[in-house]
């Protein structure tokens, strides 16, 4: 999974799993 690709997606198109992945990675 590529975090940069995820950040380009609108939040409402994300799955819960993708959203959690982003949150975990933004904490570091």
Buried (B, 14 or more C-beta within 10 A) or exposed (E): EEEEEBEEEEEEEBEEEBEEBBEEEEEE
